[in-house]
């Protein structure tokens, strides 16, 4: 089974999204998407109860990379 990847483009660079979407249209293993997140998940000032996560699930800081370079490639989770 081939690995699939997501090329995530920051919302602030829609021209880059359109260009890369067209460029990778014929690559079946790469999906180009626009970042859909609006804000970090834990944005409320209320204290969070028990955090059951053992550690951070993300291996890299995608938000930081999107701010810095405008895009990031990640391996797509199996559906």
C-alpha positions, 0 to 999 in steps of 0.5 A: 500500500502506498503512503499518501500525503497532505500538502497543507497550505496556509490560508493567507496564501491562496494563490500558492494553494491554487498553483500547487493544487493544479501542479499536483492534480495528477499525483494520486498520492498527494492531496493539496488542501487549504488549512481549515483550522480557525484557531488552536483547539484549547482556546478557552480561558477555562481550566481544563479538567483531566488531560488524558493524553499521555503526550503530544500527538503531533510530531511537528508544530504544523501551525508554526510551519504554516506561519513561517513558510506557508505550507507543510507536508504530512503523511495522511492517516489511514482512512 
